[in-house]
């Protein structure tokens, strides 16, 4: 059976990045991930790498 991916737009919102291009969402009781608000990809890095899926640039802190 294939593992079903989590729809990160349906998860509990926790915070937005400085520019709002990324959102941190809960993916479990103790876990969270950064989501790219442009394409919806998880494991985005708003601080250094941005989104590897769509090329969204990181926030500059």
Residue pairs with C-beta under 8 A, 6 or more apart in sequence:
6 27
6 42
7 40
8 25
8 27
8 33
8 35
8 40
8 42
9 35
9 40
11 25
11 26
11 27
11 35
12 25
12 26
13 23
13 24
13 25
14 23
14 24
14 25
14 26
14 32
15 23
15 24
16 22
16 23
16 24
17 23
17 24
17 34
17 46
17 59
18 46
18 59
18 61
19 59
20 37
21 36
21 37
21 38
21 46
21 56
21 57
21 59
22 34
22 35
22 36
22 37
22 44
22 46
22 51
22 56
22 59
23 34
23 35
23 37
24 32
24 33
24 34
24 35
25 32
25 33
25 35
26 32
27 33
27 42
33 42
33 43
33 44
34 42
34 43
34 44
34 45
34 46
35 41
35 42
35 44
36 44
36 50
36 51
36 53
36 54
36 56
38 51
38 54
38 56
39 51
39 53
39 54
39 56
41 51
41 52
41 53
41 54
43 52
44 50
44 51
44 52
44 53
44 56
45 51
45 58
46 58
46 59
47 58
47 59
47 61
48 58
49 58
50 56
50 57
50 58
